[in-house]
Amino acid sequence: MSEDDRRQRFLNRRDFLRTAALGAGATGLGLALGSRIGMPVPWFSPTPGHAAGPSRSLDLLILGGTGFIGPHQVRYAVKRGHRVTVFNRGRSQIQLPDEVEELIGDRNDDLSALDGREWDVVIDNPTTLPNWVRLSGELLQHATQQYIFISTISVYADTSQVGRDEDTPLTPYQGEQDPFTLSVEDGSAHYGALKALSEEEVHRWFGNRATIIRPGLIVGPGDPTDRFTYWPVRIHRGGEILAPGTPEDPTQVIDARDLSEWTIRMAEEGRTGTYNATGPKSPRPLGRMLSEIRDALEADAQFTWVPQDFLMDQEVRGWSDMPVWVPLSEENAGFLAVSVERALAAGLTYRPFHETVRDTLTWFRSQPEDRQSQLRAGISPERELEVLQAWHRHAGPSSP
């Protein structure tokens, strides 16, 4: 079959699905969730205001599907009556709903399970290497009508600009090795540049059928990094808490469920283009973020604000030791202050922040003891106490 014949066959099939959906599309809305996906169903809580189902049922292929945002996408898509196929290496212990088809392969060198298949929309979650997009693009360029690529706001070359939008220039790759031969480990130092190259590959293979979503820091139940979880866990413990920088320093995060559900709705609406996806609309000051966490958890906690220069002298790092925060400078003043106007216009919404806080803590406390015993981000209690004591000695008796 020629490529033109293959494409026409797909278009004819798509027209049939659209017609059939008018009469039977609502039927799938009653599908049971089936087996749980890694966490109890109560954490599946769609953002208010999106209860109505789509006008048609889609065939969705999710590359990945068992990581952080993938399970949220799968749950939401199945709930809304879509037929979902996931493609991954089959190494995750996450159990998928009964309705979901799972294909096994490897983005590096084995996409054979996808050959000869067609889907309405492909969602590419886990790509960190441009070669992964090149391989999937070669195989799927005529097998789908929309390709949604989950990128990152780290693609931007200039982080000094507050409110930068999707037209901001991207960071160039400056490594010595051919970026299409890198492994995930070798490419970690060029994360943003490799994502930018991956976006180029998406446009190369899918053109105006491409949707690029650039999230900020993704948070919420299921987060394997603890890059936000640290704060609910620490604040719930109470007492004097080391707070970095100033209460006015900006933060931006997005709940994985809000991102995932919006991604599915973007597929339902066939929206293409490029979108920053973080939140809220205006950056949430760090002081407000920490206070809202304390209020949501009704915690007995007091914040001691320590200037970033002192923290740097103490070798306390932003983002890792002090998650969700980066030391401010002229070079990175806009890192956590990007514009999301385009995504908001395309239907991105946010659940109440207190819900994200409570659900994150509840999820974390449901994990095995060995998982809870060692947070994967944030300063240790012992080191936090050392830095607080050093700050009080430095600042004198009047320090808070």
FENPE-V484399 format. One record per backbone hydrogen bond with DSSP energy under -0.5 kcal/mol. CO is the residue of the C=O (numbers start at 1). NH is the residue of the N-H. E is the energy in kcal/mol with one decimal. If there is no record, write none. Layout:
# FENPE-V484399
co=CO nh=NH e=E
co=CO nh=NH e=E
This chain:
# FENPE-V484399
co=2 nh=6 e=-2.5
co=3 nh=7 e=-2.4
co=4 nh=8 e=-2.4
co=5 nh=9 e=-2.5
co=6 nh=10 e=-1.8
co=7 nh=11 e=-2.4
co=8 nh=12 e=-2.6
co=9 nh=13 e=-2.1
co=10 nh=14 e=-2.4
co=11 nh=15 e=-2.2
co=12 nh=16 e=-1.9
co=13 nh=17 e=-2.2
co=14 nh=18 e=-2.2
co=15 nh=19 e=-2.1
co=16 nh=20 e=-2.9
co=17 nh=21 e=-2.2
co=18 nh=22 e=-0.9
co=19 nh=22 e=-0.7
co=19 nh=23 e=-0.7
co=20 nh=23 e=-0.8
co=20 nh=24 e=-2.4
co=21 nh=25 e=-2.5
co=24 nh=27 e=-1.4
co=24 nh=28 e=-0.6
co=25 nh=28 e=-0.6
co=26 nh=29 e=-1.3
co=27 nh=30 e=-1.6
co=28 nh=31 e=-2.0
co=36 nh=38 e=-0.7
co=39 nh=37 e=-0.6
co=40 nh=43 e=-1.7
co=41 nh=44 e=-3.4
co=43 nh=45 e=-1.4
co=47 nh=50 e=-1.0
co=58 nh=60 e=-0.7
co=58 nh=83 e=-2.8
co=59 nh=120 e=-1.4
co=59 nh=121 e=-1.7
co=60 nh=62 e=-0.5
co=60 nh=85 e=-2.7
co=61 nh=63 e=-0.6
co=61 nh=123 e=-3.0
co=62 nh=64 e=-0.7
co=62 nh=87 e=-2.1
co=63 nh=65 e=-0.6
co=63 nh=125 e=-1.6
co=63 nh=126 e=-0.7
co=68 nh=72 e=-0.5
co=69 nh=73 e=-2.2
co=70 nh=74 e=-2.8
co=71 nh=75 e=-2.5
co=72 nh=76 e=-2.2
co=73 nh=77 e=-2.9
co=74 nh=78 e=-2.6
co=75 nh=79 e=-2.4
co=76 nh=80 e=-1.6
co=77 nh=82 e=-2.5
co=78 nh=81 e=-1.8
co=82 nh=84 e=-0.6
co=83 nh=60 e=-3.2
co=84 nh=101 e=-2.3
co=85 nh=62 e=-3.1
co=86 nh=103 e=-3.3
co=87 nh=64 e=-2.9
co=88 nh=105 e=-2.2
co=97 nh=100 e=-1.7
co=101 nh=86 e=-2.9
co=101 nh=103 e=-0.5
co=103 nh=88 e=-2.0
co=106 nh=109 e=-0.6
co=106 nh=110 e=-2.7
co=110 nh=106 e=-2.6
co=111 nh=114 e=-2.3
co=111 nh=115 e=-0.6
co=112 nh=115 e=-1.0
co=114 nh=117 e=-1.8
co=120 nh=145 e=-1.4
co=120 nh=146 e=-0.7
co=121 nh=61 e=-2.5
co=122 nh=124 e=-0.5
co=122 nh=148 e=-3.3
co=123 nh=63 e=-2.9
co=123 nh=125 e=-0.8
co=124 nh=150 e=-2.4
co=129 nh=132 e=-1.2
co=129 nh=133 e=-0.9
co=130 nh=134 e=-2.2
co=131 nh=135 e=-2.4
co=132 nh=136 e=-2.2
co=133 nh=137 e=-3.0
co=134 nh=138 e=-2.3
co=135 nh=139 e=-1.5
co=136 nh=140 e=-2.9
co=137 nh=141 e=-1.5
co=140 nh=143 e=-1.9
co=140 nh=144 e=-0.5
co=143 nh=119 e=-2.8
co=146 nh=122 e=-2.5
co=146 nh=148 e=-0.5
co=147 nh=149 e=-0.6
co=147 nh=211 e=-2.6
co=148 nh=124 e=-3.5
co=148 nh=150 e=-0.5
co=149 nh=151 e=-0.9
co=149 nh=213 e=-2.7
co=152 nh=155 e=-1.3
co=153 nh=156 e=-1.3
co=155 nh=171 e=-3.6
co=157 nh=159 e=-0.7
co=159 nh=334 e=-2.9
co=159 nh=335 e=-0.5
co=160 nh=162 e=-0.6
co=161 nh=164 e=-1.0
co=164 nh=339 e=-2.3
co=165 nh=168 e=-1.7
co=169 nh=157 e=-2.1
co=169 nh=158 e=-0.6
co=178 nh=181 e=-2.1
co=179 nh=182 e=-0.6
co=183 nh=187 e=-2.0
co=185 nh=188 e=-1.0
co=187 nh=190 e=-1.8
co=188 nh=191 e=-1.1
co=190 nh=194 e=-2.7
co=191 nh=195 e=-2.1
co=192 nh=196 e=-2.0
co=193 nh=197 e=-2.2
co=194 nh=198 e=-2.2
co=195 nh=199 e=-2.3
co=196 nh=200 e=-1.8
co=197 nh=201 e=-1.9
co=198 nh=202 e=-2.2
co=199 nh=203 e=-2.3
co=200 nh=204 e=-2.2
co=201 nh=205 e=-2.2
co=202 nh=206 e=-2.4
co=203 nh=207 e=-1.7
co=206 nh=209 e=-2.6
co=207 nh=210 e=-1.5
co=209 nh=147 e=-2.2
co=210 nh=273 e=-2.2
co=211 nh=149 e=-3.3
co=211 nh=213 e=-0.6
co=212 nh=214 e=-0.5
co=212 nh=275 e=-2.5
co=213 nh=151 e=-3.8
co=213 nh=215 e=-0.7
co=214 nh=277 e=-3.0
co=215 nh=153 e=-2.1
co=217 nh=254 e=-2.3
co=219 nh=256 e=-3.2
co=220 nh=223 e=-1.7
co=226 nh=230 e=-1.5
co=228 nh=231 e=-1.7
co=228 nh=232 e=-0.8
co=229 nh=233 e=-2.3
co=230 nh=234 e=-3.1
co=231 nh=235 e=-3.0
co=232 nh=236 e=-2.2
co=233 nh=237 e=-1.2
co=234 nh=238 e=-0.9
co=235 nh=238 e=-0.6
co=239 nh=302 e=-2.6
co=241 nh=243 e=-0.5
co=241 nh=304 e=-3.0
co=243 nh=306 e=-2.7
co=246 nh=249 e=-1.5
co=247 nh=287 e=-2.5
co=247 nh=288 e=-0.6
co=249 nh=286 e=-3.2
co=251 nh=284 e=-1.9
co=252 nh=217 e=-0.6
co=254 nh=219 e=-2.5
co=255 nh=259 e=-2.3
co=256 nh=260 e=-2.5
co=257 nh=261 e=-2.5
co=258 nh=262 e=-2.0
co=259 nh=263 e=-2.1
co=260 nh=264 e=-1.9
co=261 nh=265 e=-2.1
co=262 nh=266 e=-2.3
co=263 nh=267 e=-1.7
co=264 nh=268 e=-2.4
co=265 nh=269 e=-2.1
co=266 nh=270 e=-0.8
co=266 nh=271 e=-1.9
co=267 nh=270 e=-0.6
co=273 nh=212 e=-3.0
co=275 nh=214 e=-3.4
co=277 nh=216 e=-1.6
co=279 nh=253 e=-2.1
co=283 nh=285 e=-0.6
co=284 nh=251 e=-0.8
co=285 nh=289 e=-2.5
co=286 nh=290 e=-2.7
co=287 nh=291 e=-2.1
co=288 nh=292 e=-2.7
co=289 nh=293 e=-1.9
co=290 nh=294 e=-2.3
co=291 nh=295 e=-2.6
co=292 nh=296 e=-2.5
co=293 nh=297 e=-1.9
co=294 nh=298 e=-0.8
co=294 nh=299 e=-2.0
co=295 nh=298 e=-0.5
co=299 nh=301 e=-1.2
co=300 nh=239 e=-2.4
co=302 nh=241 e=-3.2
co=303 nh=305 e=-0.6
co=304 nh=243 e=-2.9
co=304 nh=306 e=-0.5
co=306 nh=245 e=-1.9
co=307 nh=311 e=-2.0
co=308 nh=312 e=-2.5
co=309 nh=313 e=-2.0
co=310 nh=314 e=-1.6
co=311 nh=316 e=-3.0
co=312 nh=315 e=-1.4
co=315 nh=317 e=-0.6
co=317 nh=321 e=-0.6
co=317 nh=322 e=-1.6
co=318 nh=320 e=-1.9
co=320 nh=378 e=-3.2
co=321 nh=379 e=-1.6
co=322 nh=319 e=-1.9
co=322 nh=325 e=-1.2
co=325 nh=319 e=-1.8
co=329 nh=333 e=-0.6
co=332 nh=335 e=-1.7
co=334 nh=337 e=-1.7
co=337 nh=163 e=-4.0
co=340 nh=344 e=-2.4
co=341 nh=345 e=-2.2
co=342 nh=346 e=-1.0
co=343 nh=348 e=-2.4
co=344 nh=347 e=-1.6
co=352 nh=355 e=-0.9
co=352 nh=356 e=-1.3
co=353 nh=357 e=-2.3
co=354 nh=358 e=-2.5
co=355 nh=359 e=-2.6
co=356 nh=360 e=-2.1
co=357 nh=361 e=-2.1
co=358 nh=362 e=-2.7
co=359 nh=363 e=-2.6
co=360 nh=364 e=-2.5
co=361 nh=365 e=-2.5
co=362 nh=366 e=-0.6
co=363 nh=366 e=-1.1
co=364 nh=367 e=-1.5
co=368 nh=371 e=-0.7
co=368 nh=372 e=-2.0
co=369 nh=373 e=-1.9
co=371 nh=374 e=-0.7
co=380 nh=384 e=-2.8
co=381 nh=385 e=-2.1
co=382 nh=386 e=-1.8
co=383 nh=387 e=-2.3
co=384 nh=388 e=-2.5
co=385 nh=389 e=-2.5
co=386 nh=390 e=-2.2
co=387 nh=391 e=-2.4
co=388 nh=392 e=-2.3
co=389 nh=393 e=-2.1
co=390 nh=394 e=-2.0
co=391 nh=395 e=-3.2
co=392 nh=396 e=-1.9
co=396 nh=399 e=-2.0
